[in-house]
Amino acid sequence: MVGIVSYGAYIPRYRIKVSDIARVWGKDGEHVSQGLRVKEKAVAAIDEDSCTIAVETAKQALGRADIDPRNIGAIFVGSESKPFAVNPSASTVAEAIGAVPNVTGADLEFACKAGTAGMQAVYGMVKSKMIKYGMAIGADTAQGKPNDALEFTAASGGAAFIIGDQNVIAELEDTCSFSTDTPDFWRRAHQEFPEHGGRFTAEPAYYKHVIGAAEMLREKMGFDYDDFDHVVFHQPNGKFPLRAAKKLKIPFEKLSAGYISPVVGNTYSGNVPLALSAVLDIAKPGEKILVVSYGSGAGSDAFSFKVTPNIKKVRKAPFVKDFIEDKVYIDYAIYAKFRKKIKSI
C-alpha cells in the first residue's frame, strides 16, 4: 500500500474582496463576484512568497505524523511563482526542514498542476523502493495583471503531501494523466504577468482535460462516479468545477468538502492540494476521493484515493478551515503593495 502518509496546508491570512478589486476598475463588483462565484481571495503578505509557503506546509506535514525529515528521500516543489528564476525552492525546503544532504530535490512547473505532478513522481519513487518517503508540494503566490480577469481570482497558498508505504492515511489506488498542446495560458521570459486565451480556456482547455482525465481513470479502473464520497476538481474559479461535475453527473454534495475557491481564490499549484487537504481534514476511514487537477498548456492528473483508519492519527490542527476563518481584510492599496504592483518610475 502506497499513498499519503501526512499532509500540511497554509493560506495567508490577508484577504481582498472581489468587489473591492472591481470597484477600483469601475466594474460592478456583485456582477463580477457572482459570475466567477468567488467572493474573496487570499493574498500573501509582503514578506511571503511561494517558498515560505512551501516551507510552512512541509513543516506541518512532518509534524502531523512525527516523521524524521532525514527519511524524506525526495522533495518536489510545484510552482509558477518561485522567487528565483534560477535557484531551486526544493533545496531551501530541504534545508529548512532538516532533510539534507541525502535528498533528491527539484522544482516543477506545469501551470496549476505542478503540485500533483510531484505527487505522481514521489509515488513512483516510493513504489519502486528508491526512497522511503517523498514530499510533493504545490505552492503559489499567483500573478494577475491589474484589471485583467485573472486579478479577481489569482491567490496565494499551498499544501504538502508526504507519500510513503507505512502508516498510509489515504491509499493511492491508481493515477493517470491527460495532456495535449493547448496553450490557453502563458508567460514569456521577462514578462511579469501571464496572458490567457479568454473563453478559449474553458471548453478546449479546462473541460476537455479535466473530464478527459477523469474518464481515462474511470476506464482504467472500471469505477462509477457514485463509488466516490468526495470529488476534487481544479478550481480556477467557483464556476468551472461545478460545470465539470454536472457534465459527469456528479452531485455538488461530493464536491462540497473541498470547494474552497469562493473564499480563497485560485492558488494555482496549491489549488487542488489545498482542496484535497480540506477533504482529508474531514474524511472518514473507508471513504474514497477522486482528485483531478488541471494545468494550462495543458494537462490534468487524476487520482483515486481510499482513506484508511490511520487518518485519525494525523488529524491535528491547524485545519484548512482554520486558515480560511483566520483572515484580515485589506484594501486595494495594501494589496497592490503586498503583491508589488506599485512600480517606481
GUVEXSE-510490 format. One line per 3 residues: number of its first residue (from 1); their letters; for each residue x, y, z of N, C-alpha, C. Coordinates in steps of 0.2 Angstrom, whole numbers, padded with zeros to 4 digits. Atoms other than C-alpha are relative to their C-alpha. Layout:
REM residues N
NUM	a	X Y Z X Y Z X Y Z | ...
//
This chain:
REM residues 345
1	mvg	0004 -0006 0000 0000 0000 0000 0004 0006 0000 | -0003 -0007 0001 0007 0017 -0006 -0005 0005 0000 | 0005 -0005 0000 -0001 0033 -0003 0002 0006 0005
4	ivs	-0002 -0006 -0005 -0002 0049 0008 0001 -0002 0007 | -0002 0002 -0007 0006 0047 0025 -0002 0006 0004 | 0001 -0006 -0003 0004 0065 0030 -0001 0006 -0004
7	yga	0001 -0005 0004 0000 0082 0024 0000 0007 0004 | 0000 -0007 -0003 0001 0101 0028 -0003 0005 -0004 | 0003 -0005 0004 -0008 0116 0022 0002 0007 0003
10	yip	-0001 -0007 -0003 -0006 0135 0023 -0003 0005 -0005 | 0003 -0005 0004 -0016 0150 0017 0001 0007 0004 | -0001 -0006 -0003 -0011 0168 0021 -0006 0003 0003
13	ryr	0006 -0002 -0003 -0022 0177 0032 -0003 0006 -0003 | 0002 -0006 0003 -0024 0193 0022 -0005 -0002 -0006 | 0005 0001 0005 -0040 0194 0010 -0002 0006 -0003
16	ikv	0003 -0006 0004 -0046 0206 -0003 -0007 -0003 -0003 | 0006 0002 0004 -0064 0205 -0009 0000 0002 -0007 | 0001 -0001 0007 -0068 0203 -0027 -0003 0007 -0002
19	sdi	0004 -0006 0001 -0080 0218 -0026 0005 0006 0001 | -0005 -0005 0000 -0065 0229 -0020 0004 0001 -0006 | -0004 -0001 0006 -0055 0225 -0035 -0004 0003 -0005
22	arv	0004 -0003 0005 -0069 0228 -0046 -0002 0007 0000 | 0001 -0007 -0001 -0073 0245 -0039 0005 0004 -0002 | -0005 -0004 0002 -0056 0251 -0042 0000 0001 -0008
25	wgk	0000 0000 0008 -0058 0247 -0061 -0007 0002 -0003 | 0007 -0003 0003 -0076 0254 -0062 -0004 -0006 -0002 | 0004 0006 0002 -0084 0237 -0063 -0005 -0002 0005
28	dge	0006 0002 -0005 -0100 0230 -0055 0003 -0006 0004 | -0003 0005 -0004 -0092 0220 -0040 -0005 -0006 0001 | 0005 0005 -0001 -0108 0210 -0037 0000 -0004 -0006
31	hvs	0001 0004 0006 -0109 0205 -0055 0006 -0004 -0001 | -0007 0004 0001 -0090 0200 -0056 0000 -0006 0005 | -0001 0005 -0005 -0091 0190 -0040 -0005 -0006 -0001
34	qgl	0005 0005 0002 -0107 0181 -0045 0002 -0004 -0006 | -0002 0004 0006 -0100 0177 -0062 0005 -0005 0001 | -0005 0004 -0002 -0085 0170 -0055 -0001 -0005 0005
37	rvk	0002 0003 -0006 -0093 0163 -0040 0006 0000 0005 | -0006 -0001 -0005 -0078 0169 -0030 -0002 0007 0004 | 0001 -0006 -0004 -0081 0182 -0015 0006 0003 0001
40	eka	-0006 -0003 -0002 -0063 0185 -0010 0006 -0005 -0001 | -0005 0005 0001 -0046 0178 -0012 0006 0002 0005 | -0006 0000 -0005 -0030 0175 -0001 0006 0004 -0003
43	vaa	-0005 -0004 0003 -0016 0187 -0003 0006 -0001 0005 | -0006 0001 -0004 0002 0184 0003 0003 0006 0002 | -0003 -0006 -0003 0010 0197 0014 0006 0002 -0003
46	ide	-0006 -0002 0004 0025 0207 0008 0006 -0004 0002 | -0006 0004 -0002 0037 0195 0017 -0002 -0007 -0001 | 0001 0007 0002 0029 0179 0010 0001 -0001 -0008
49	dsc	0000 0002 0007 0032 0170 -0006 -0001 -0007 -0001 | 0002 0007 0000 0029 0153 -0013 0005 -0005 0003 | -0005 0004 -0004 0045 0146 -0005 -0002 0000 0008
52	tia	0002 0000 -0008 0040 0152 0013 -0006 -0004 0001 | 0006 0004 -0001 0023 0144 0010 0002 -0007 -0001 | -0002 0007 0001 0031 0128 0004 0003 -0002 0007
55	vet	-0003 0002 -0006 0042 0128 0020 -0005 -0001 0005 | 0005 0001 -0005 0027 0130 0031 -0004 -0006 -0001 | 0004 0006 0001 0017 0117 0023 0004 -0007 0002
58	akq	-0005 0005 -0001 0032 0105 0024 0001 -0002 0007 | 0000 0000 -0007 0034 0108 0042 -0006 -0003 0004 | 0006 0003 -0003 0016 0104 0046 -0001 -0007 -0002
61	alg	0001 0007 0002 0016 0088 0036 0005 -0004 0004 | -0004 0004 -0004 0031 0082 0046 -0002 -0001 0007 | 0002 0000 -0006 0024 0087 0062 -0006 -0004 0002
64	rad	0006 0004 -0001 0007 0079 0060 0001 -0008 0001 | -0002 0008 -0001 0015 0061 0058 0006 -0001 0004 | -0006 0001 -0004 0030 0064 0068 0006 -0004 -0004
67	idp	-0004 0004 0005 0041 0059 0053 0007 0003 0001 | -0006 -0003 0000 0060 0061 0054 0002 0003 -0007 | -0001 -0003 0007 0065 0073 0040 0005 -0003 -0004
70	rni	-0006 0003 0003 0081 0063 0037 -0003 -0006 -0004 | 0003 0006 0004 0069 0049 0030 -0003 0003 -0007 | 0003 -0003 0006 0062 0061 0016 0006 -0001 -0005
73	gai	-0005 0001 0005 0071 0055 0001 0000 0004 -0007 | 0001 -0004 0006 0064 0067 -0012 -0005 0005 0002 | 0005 -0006 -0001 0056 0084 -0012 -0001 0003 -0007
76	fvg	0002 -0003 0006 0047 0091 -0027 -0005 0006 0002 | 0004 -0006 -0002 0040 0109 -0026 -0003 0003 -0007 | 0004 -0003 0006 0027 0114 -0039 -0002 0007 0000
79	ses	0002 -0007 0000 0025 0132 -0043 0001 0004 -0006 | -0002 -0004 0006 0024 0145 -0057 0002 0007 0003 | -0002 -0007 -0003 0029 0160 -0045 0005 -0001 0005
82	kpf	-0006 0001 -0005 0045 0154 -0037 0004 0006 0000 | -0003 -0006 -0001 0055 0168 -0030 0006 0001 -0004 | -0006 -0001 0004 0071 0165 -0041 -0001 -0004 -0006
85	avn	0001 0003 0006 0071 0162 -0059 0005 -0006 -0001 | -0005 0006 -0001 0087 0151 -0056 0003 0000 0007 | -0002 0002 -0007 0089 0144 -0039 -0006 -0004 0003
88	psa	0006 0004 -0001 0078 0130 -0033 -0003 0001 0007 | 0003 0000 -0007 0065 0131 -0019 0000 -0007 0004 | 0000 0007 -0003 0066 0112 -0016 0006 0000 0005
91	stv	-0006 0000 -0004 0084 0114 -0009 -0001 0004 0007 | 0001 -0004 -0006 0078 0128 0003 -0005 -0003 0004 | 0005 0004 -0004 0063 0117 0009 0004 -0005 0004
94	aea	-0004 0005 -0003 0075 0103 0012 0005 0002 0005 | -0004 -0002 -0005 0087 0113 0022 -0004 0003 0006 | 0004 -0003 -0005 0073 0122 0032 -0003 -0006 0004
97	iga	0003 0005 -0004 0066 0105 0037 0005 -0005 0003 | -0005 0005 -0002 0082 0096 0040 0001 -0006 -0004 | 0000 0006 0004 0081 0084 0026 0007 -0001 -0004
100	vpn	-0007 0001 0003 0099 0087 0019 0005 -0004 0003 | -0001 -0001 0007 0110 0081 0012 -0002 -0006 -0005 | 0001 0006 0004 0104 0064 0006 -0008 0000 -0002
103	vtg	0006 -0001 0002 0089 0070 -0003 0000 0002 -0008 | 0001 -0002 0007 0083 0072 -0022 -0004 0006 0001 | 0004 -0005 0000 0076 0089 -0025 -0001 0003 -0007
106	adl	0001 -0003 0007 0068 0098 -0040 -0006 0005 0001 | 0006 -0004 0001 0056 0112 -0044 -0003 -0002 -0006 | 0004 0002 0006 0042 0108 -0056 -0004 0005 -0002
109	efa	0005 -0005 0003 0031 0119 -0067 -0004 -0003 -0005 | 0005 0002 0005 0016 0114 -0076 -0007 0004 0002 | 0005 -0004 -0002 0005 0129 -0073 -0003 -0003 0007
112	cka	0003 0002 -0007 -0008 0124 -0059 0000 -0007 0002 | 0000 0007 -0002 -0005 0105 -0059 0007 -0002 0002 | -0007 0002 -0002 0014 0105 -0054 0000 -0003 0006
115	gta	0001 0004 -0006 0009 0100 -0037 -0002 -0007 0000 | 0002 0006 0001 0000 0085 -0042 0005 -0004 -0004 | -0005 0004 0004 0014 0080 -0055 0005 -0002 0005
118	gmq	-0005 0002 -0005 0026 0080 -0040 -0003 -0006 0004 | 0003 0006 -0003 0014 0068 -0031 0001 -0006 -0004 | -0001 0006 0005 0015 0056 -0046 0007 -0002 0000
121	avy	-0007 0002 0000 0034 0057 -0046 0002 -0003 0006 | -0002 0003 -0007 0036 0053 -0027 -0003 -0007 0001 | 0004 0006 -0001 0023 0040 -0028 0004 -0006 -0004
124	gmv	-0004 0005 0004 0033 0031 -0042 0007 -0002 0004 | -0006 0001 -0003 0049 0033 -0032 -0001 -0005 0006 | 0002 0004 -0006 0041 0026 -0016 -0001 -0008 -0002
127	ksk	0002 0007 0002 0033 0011 -0025 0006 -0004 -0003 | -0005 0003 0003 0049 0007 -0034 0006 -0002 0005 | -0004 0001 -0005 0058 0007 -0017 0007 0004 0000
130	mik	-0006 -0005 0000 0070 0021 -0022 0001 0004 0006 | 0000 -0004 -0007 0065 0031 -0006 -0005 -0003 0004 | 0005 0002 -0005 0056 0028 0010 -0006 0005 0000
133	ygm	0006 -0005 0001 0046 0044 0009 0002 0005 -0005 | -0001 -0006 0005 0044 0058 -0004 -0005 0005 0002 | 0004 -0006 -0001 0037 0075 -0002 -0002 0004 -0006
136	aig	0003 -0004 0006 0026 0084 -0015 -0003 0006 0002 | 0003 -0006 -0002 0022 0102 -0013 -0003 0004 -0006 | 0002 -0005 0005 0011 0114 -0023 -0001 0006 0004
139	adt	0000 -0006 -0003 0013 0132 -0018 0001 0006 -0005 | -0001 -0006 0005 0010 0149 -0027 -0002 0006 0003 | 0002 -0006 -0001 0008 0167 -0025 -0002 0003 -0007
142	aqg	0002 0000 0007 -0002 0168 -0041 0000 0008 -0003 | -0001 -0006 0003 0001 0183 -0053 -0007 0002 -0004 | 0005 -0002 0004 -0013 0193 -0061 0001 0008 -0002
145	kpn	-0001 -0007 0003 -0011 0209 -0072 -0006 0004 0003 | 0005 -0005 -0002 -0020 0224 -0065 -0006 0001 -0005 | 0006 -0001 0004 -0038 0225 -0072 -0001 -0006 -0005
148	dal	0001 0006 0004 -0036 0208 -0080 -0005 -0005 0004 | 0005 0005 -0003 -0049 0194 -0077 0004 -0004 0005 | -0004 0004 -0005 -0035 0184 -0068 0000 0004 0007
151	eft	-0002 -0004 -0006 -0033 0198 -0055 -0006 -0002 0005 | 0005 0001 -0005 -0050 0194 -0047 0000 -0007 0003 | -0001 0006 -0003 -0045 0176 -0043 0007 -0003 0002
154	aas	-0007 0002 -0001 -0026 0174 -0043 0002 0001 0007 | -0001 -0001 -0007 -0022 0170 -0025 0006 -0004 0003 | -0006 0003 -0003 -0009 0163 -0013 -0002 -0005 0005
157	gga	0000 0005 -0005 -0007 0147 -0003 0003 -0006 -0003 | -0003 0006 0002 -0001 0129 -0004 -0001 -0006 0005 | 0001 0005 -0004 -0001 0112 0003 0006 -0005 -0002
160	afi	-0005 0005 0001 0012 0097 0005 -0003 -0006 0002 | 0002 0007 -0002 0010 0079 0005 0006 -0005 0000 | -0005 0005 0000 0021 0065 0011 -0002 -0006 -0002
163	igd	0002 0007 0003 0020 0049 0001 0005 -0005 0003 | -0004 0005 -0003 0026 0033 0009 -0004 -0007 -0001 | 0004 0007 0000 0021 0014 0011 -0001 -0002 0007
166	qnv	0001 0002 -0007 0020 0014 0030 -0005 0005 0003 | 0005 -0004 -0004 0005 0021 0041 -0003 0005 -0005 | 0004 -0004 0005 -0004 0027 0025 -0007 0002 0002
169	iae	0007 -0003 -0002 -0019 0038 0028 -0005 0000 -0006 | 0004 0000 0006 -0025 0038 0010 0004 -0004 -0005 | -0004 0004 0005 -0020 0024 -0001 -0001 0003 -0007
172	led	0001 -0002 0007 -0017 0030 -0019 -0001 -0006 -0004 | 0002 0006 0004 -0026 0016 -0029 0003 0000 -0007 | -0002 0000 0007 -0022 0022 -0046 0001 0008 -0002
175	tcs	-0001 -0007 0003 -0017 0038 -0056 0001 0000 -0007 | -0002 -0001 0007 -0016 0044 -0074 0000 0007 -0002 | -0001 -0007 0002 -0013 0060 -0084 -0003 0000 -0007
178	fst	0002 -0002 0006 -0021 0068 -0099 0003 0006 -0002 | -0003 -0006 0002 -0011 0080 -0109 0000 0001 -0007 | 0000 -0002 0007 -0011 0090 -0125 0004 0007 -0001
181	dtp	-0003 -0006 0001 -0003 0105 -0133 -0005 0005 -0001 | 0006 -0005 0001 -0017 0118 -0129 0003 0006 0004 | -0002 -0006 -0003 -0009 0135 -0125 -0005 0005 0002
184	dfw	0005 -0005 -0002 -0023 0143 -0116 0003 0005 0005 | -0003 -0004 -0005 -0011 0152 -0103 0007 0000 -0001 | -0007 0000 0001 0007 0158 -0104 0003 0006 0002
187	rra	-0004 -0006 -0002 0020 0170 -0098 0007 -0001 -0003 | -0007 0000 0003 0036 0173 -0109 0005 0002 0005 | -0006 -0002 -0004 0053 0176 -0102 0000 0007 0000
190	hqe	0000 -0007 -0002 0055 0193 -0094 -0007 0003 0000 | 0007 -0002 0000 0036 0195 -0095 -0002 0000 0008 | 0002 0000 -0007 0029 0200 -0077 -0006 -0004 0001
193	fpe	0007 0003 -0001 0011 0195 -0079 -0002 -0005 -0006 | 0002 0005 0005 0004 0180 -0088 -0006 0002 -0005 | 0005 -0002 0004 -0008 0181 -0103 -0004 -0007 -0001
196	hgg	0005 0006 0001 -0023 0169 -0107 -0004 0001 -0006 | 0004 0000 0006 -0034 0164 -0120 -0008 0002 0001 | 0007 -0002 -0001 -0050 0171 -0113 -0005 -0006 0001
199	rft	0005 0005 0000 -0065 0160 -0116 0003 -0007 -0003 | -0004 0006 0002 -0053 0148 -0125 0002 -0005 0006 | -0002 0004 -0005 -0048 0142 -0108 -0005 -0005 0003
202	aep	0006 0004 -0002 -0065 0134 -0105 0000 -0007 -0003 | 0001 0007 0003 -0070 0120 -0117 0006 -0003 -0003 | -0005 0004 0003 -0055 0116 -0127 0006 -0001 0005
205	ayy	-0006 0000 -0005 -0043 0118 -0111 -0003 -0004 0006 | 0002 0003 -0006 -0051 0115 -0094 -0004 -0006 0000 | 0005 0006 0000 -0066 0104 -0098 0003 -0006 -0003
208	khv	-0002 0005 0004 -0058 0094 -0111 0005 -0004 0004 | -0005 0004 -0004 -0043 0089 -0099 -0003 -0003 0006 | 0003 0002 -0006 -0052 0088 -0083 -0005 -0006 -0001
211	iga	0005 0006 0002 -0066 0077 -0090 0004 -0006 -0003 | -0004 0005 0004 -0054 0068 -0101 0004 -0004 0005 | -0004 0004 -0005 -0043 0063 -0086 -0004 -0004 0004
214	aem	0004 0004 -0005 -0057 0058 -0075 -0003 -0006 -0004 | 0002 0006 0004 -0064 0047 -0089 0005 -0005 -0002 | -0006 0004 0001 -0047 0040 -0093 0001 -0005 0006
217	lre	-0001 0004 -0006 -0045 0034 -0075 -0006 -0004 0001 | 0006 0004 -0001 -0063 0028 -0074 0000 -0006 -0005 | -0001 0005 0004 -0060 0017 -0089 0006 -0005 0002
220	kmg	-0006 0004 -0002 -0043 0011 -0082 -0002 -0004 0006 | 0002 0004 -0006 -0051 0006 -0065 -0006 -0003 0000 | 0006 0003 0000 -0068 0002 -0070 -0005 0002 0005
223	fdy	0005 -0003 -0005 -0077 0013 -0057 -0006 0003 -0002 | 0006 -0005 0001 -0093 0023 -0056 0001 0006 0004 | -0001 -0007 -0004 -0093 0041 -0050 -0004 -0001 0007
226	ddf	0003 0001 -0006 -0105 0035 -0037 0004 -0003 0005 | -0005 0003 -0005 -0091 0025 -0029 0003 0005 0004 | -0004 -0005 -0004 -0083 0041 -0023 -0005 0004 0005
229	dhv	0003 -0004 -0005 -0088 0050 -0007 0002 0007 -0001 | -0002 -0007 0001 -0078 0066 -0011 0003 0000 -0007 | -0003 -0001 0007 -0073 0073 -0028 0003 0007 0001
232	vfh	-0003 -0006 0000 -0060 0087 -0030 0002 0001 -0007 | -0002 -0002 0007 -0058 0096 -0047 0004 0007 0001 | -0004 -0007 0000 -0046 0111 -0050 -0005 0005 0000
235	qpn	0005 -0006 -0001 -0055 0127 -0046 0003 0007 -0002 | -0002 -0007 0002 -0049 0142 -0057 -0004 0005 0002 | 0005 -0005 -0002 -0065 0150 -0051 -0005 -0005 0003
238	gkf	0005 0005 -0003 -0080 0143 -0042 -0005 -0003 -0005 | 0005 0002 0005 -0090 0140 -0058 0003 -0006 -0004 | -0002 0006 0004 -0079 0128 -0068 -0001 -0007 0003
241	plr	0000 0007 -0003 -0078 0113 -0056 -0008 -0002 0000 | 0007 0002 -0001 -0097 0114 -0054 -0003 -0002 -0007 | 0002 0002 0007 -0100 0113 -0073 0003 -0007 -0002
244	aak	-0003 0006 0002 -0087 0099 -0075 -0004 -0006 0004 | 0003 0005 -0004 -0096 0089 -0061 -0007 -0001 -0003 | 0007 0001 0003 -0113 0092 -0069 0001 -0004 -0007
247	klk	-0001 0004 0006 -0106 0085 -0086 0001 -0007 0002 | -0001 0007 -0002 -0101 0069 -0077 -0005 -0002 0005 | 0005 0002 -0004 -0117 0069 -0067 0002 -0001 0007
250	ipf	-0003 0001 -0007 -0108 0071 -0050 -0004 0006 0004 | 0004 -0005 -0004 -0119 0080 -0037 0005 0004 0004 | -0004 -0005 -0004 -0112 0095 -0028 0002 -0002 0007
253	ekl	-0001 0003 -0007 -0113 0086 -0011 0007 -0003 0000 | -0007 0003 0000 -0097 0076 -0017 0005 0005 -0001 | -0005 -0005 0001 -0088 0092 -0021 0001 0005 0006
256	sag	0001 -0005 -0005 -0093 0102 -0005 0006 0001 0005 | -0005 0000 -0005 -0079 0097 0007 0006 0004 -0003 | -0006 -0003 0003 -0065 0103 -0005 -0002 0007 -0004
259	yis	0002 -0006 0004 -0075 0118 -0013 0002 0006 0003 | -0003 -0006 -0004 -0064 0132 -0006 0001 0006 -0004 | -0002 -0005 0004 -0061 0143 -0021 -0004 0007 0001
262	pvv	0004 -0006 -0001 -0076 0155 -0017 0003 0005 0005 | -0002 -0004 -0006 -0067 0161 -0001 0008 0000 0000 | -0007 0000 0001 -0049 0158 -0006 0003 0002 -0006
265	gnt	-0003 -0002 0006 -0047 0161 -0024 0004 -0006 -0003 | -0004 0005 0003 -0036 0151 -0036 0007 0000 0002 | -0007 0000 -0002 -0020 0147 -0028 0005 -0004 -0005
268	ysg	-0004 0003 0005 -0013 0139 -0044 0002 -0007 0002 | -0003 0007 -0002 -0001 0124 -0040 -0003 -0002 0007 | 0002 0002 -0007 -0008 0125 -0022 -0008 -0002 0000
271	nvp	0007 0000 0000 -0026 0124 -0028 -0003 -0007 0002 | 0002 0007 -0001 -0030 0105 -0029 0003 -0003 0007 | -0002 0003 -0006 -0018 0101 -0015 -0003 0003 0006
274	lal	0004 -0003 -0006 -0027 0113 -0003 -0007 -0003 0000 | 0007 0002 0000 -0044 0107 -0008 0000 -0008 0002 | -0001 0007 -0003 -0038 0089 -0005 0001 0000 0007
277	sav	-0002 -0001 -0007 -0031 0094 0012 -0007 0001 0004 | 0006 -0002 -0003 -0048 0101 0016 -0005 -0006 0001 | 0004 0006 0000 -0056 0084 0012 0003 -0005 0005
280	ldi	-0004 0005 -0005 -0043 0074 0022 -0002 0003 0007 | 0001 -0003 -0007 -0047 0086 0037 -0007 -0004 0003 | 0007 0002 -0002 -0065 0078 0037 -0002 -0007 -0002
283	akp	0001 0007 0003 -0064 0061 0028 0000 -0005 0005 | 0001 0006 -0004 -0069 0045 0036 0004 -0006 -0003 | -0003 0007 0003 -0060 0028 0035 -0005 -0003 -0005
286	gek	0004 0003 0005 -0066 0019 0020 -0003 0004 -0006 | 0002 -0004 0005 -0071 0034 0010 0005 0001 -0005 | -0004 0000 0006 -0065 0036 -0007 0000 0007 -0003
289	ilv	0000 -0007 0002 -0059 0053 -0015 0003 -0001 -0007 | -0003 -0001 0007 -0057 0057 -0034 0003 0007 0000 | -0003 -0006 0000 -0045 0070 -0037 0002 0001 -0008
292	vsy	-0002 -0002 0006 -0042 0079 -0054 0002 0007 0000 | -0003 -0006 0000 -0030 0093 -0056 -0001 0003 -0007 | 0000 -0003 0007 -0028 0105 -0071 0006 0005 0000
295	gsg	-0005 -0005 0001 -0013 0115 -0078 -0001 0002 -0007 | 0000 -0003 0007 -0014 0126 -0093 0006 -0002 -0004 | -0006 0002 0005 -0003 0121 -0108 -0001 -0006 -0004
298	ags	0004 0000 -0005 -0012 0109 -0105 0000 -0007 0002 | 0001 0006 -0002 -0015 0094 -0094 -0003 -0001 0007 | 0004 0002 -0006 -0024 0085 -0080 0003 -0006 0003
301	daf	-0002 0006 -0003 -0018 0072 -0067 -0006 -0002 0004 | 0006 0002 -0003 -0032 0061 -0060 0003 -0006 0005 | -0001 0004 -0005 -0031 0051 -0044 -0006 -0003 0004
304	sfk	0005 0003 -0004 -0041 0038 -0034 0003 -0001 0007 | -0002 0001 -0007 -0038 0038 -0015 -0005 -0003 0004 | 0004 0003 -0005 -0045 0027 -0002 0002 0001 0007
307	vtp	-0002 -0002 -0007 -0045 0034 0016 0001 -0007 0005 | -0001 0005 -0004 -0038 0022 0029 -0001 0002 0008 | 0001 -0002 -0007 -0041 0021 0048 0006 0004 0003
310	nik	-0005 -0004 -0003 -0024 0029 0051 -0001 0008 -0001 | 0002 -0007 0000 -0032 0046 0046 -0001 0003 0007 | 0002 -0003 -0007 -0037 0048 0064 0007 0002 0004
313	kvr	-0006 -0001 -0004 -0019 0048 0070 0004 0007 -0002 | -0003 -0006 0002 -0014 0063 0060 -0005 0006 -0001 | 0005 -0005 0001 -0030 0073 0061 0002 0005 0006
316	kap	-0002 -0005 -0005 -0022 0088 0071 -0001 0007 -0003 | 0001 -0007 0002 -0025 0107 0070 0008 0002 -0002 | 0005 -0004 0004 -0022 0118 0060 -0003 -0003 -0006
319	fvk	0003 0002 0006 -0035 0113 0048 -0001 0005 -0005 | 0001 -0005 0006 -0039 0121 0031 -0005 0005 0002 | 0005 -0005 -0002 -0055 0129 0039 0003 0005 0005
322	dfi	-0003 -0005 -0004 -0044 0137 0052 0003 0005 -0003 | -0003 -0005 0004 -0034 0146 0039 -0005 0004 -0003 | 0005 -0004 0003 -0050 0151 0030 -0003 0005 0004
325	edk	0004 -0004 -0004 -0058 0158 0045 0005 0006 0003 | -0005 -0005 -0003 -0042 0167 0052 0002 0005 -0006 | -0002 -0004 0005 -0042 0182 0040 -0001 0007 0002
328	vyi	0000 -0008 -0001 -0039 0201 0039 -0001 0003 -0007 | 0002 -0003 0007 -0047 0211 0025 0005 0006 -0001 | -0004 -0005 0002 -0036 0223 0016 -0003 0004 -0006
331	dya	0003 -0003 0006 -0040 0236 0003 0005 0000 -0006 | -0004 0001 0006 -0033 0238 -0015 0007 0003 0001 | -0006 -0003 -0001 -0019 0249 -0010 0005 -0004 0004
334	iya	-0004 0005 -0004 -0012 0237 0003 0001 -0006 -0004 | -0001 0006 0004 -0015 0223 -0009 0005 0001 -0006 | -0005 -0002 0005 -0005 0232 -0023 0007 0000 0003
337	kfr	-0006 0000 -0004 0009 0235 -0010 0003 -0007 0001 | -0003 0007 -0001 0010 0217 -0005 0002 -0004 -0006 | -0001 0004 0006 0009 0210 -0022 0005 0003 -0005
340	kki	-0005 -0004 0004 0022 0223 -0028 -0002 0002 -0007 | 0003 -0003 0006 0011 0230 -0041 0002 0008 -0001 | -0002 -0007 0000 0017 0248 -0037 0007 0000 -0003
343	ksi	-0006 0000 0003 0032 0251 -0048 0003 0008 0000 | -0003 -0007 0000 0045 0266 -0046 0001 0002 -0007 | -0001 -0003 0006 0047 0277 -0061 0008 0001 -0001
//
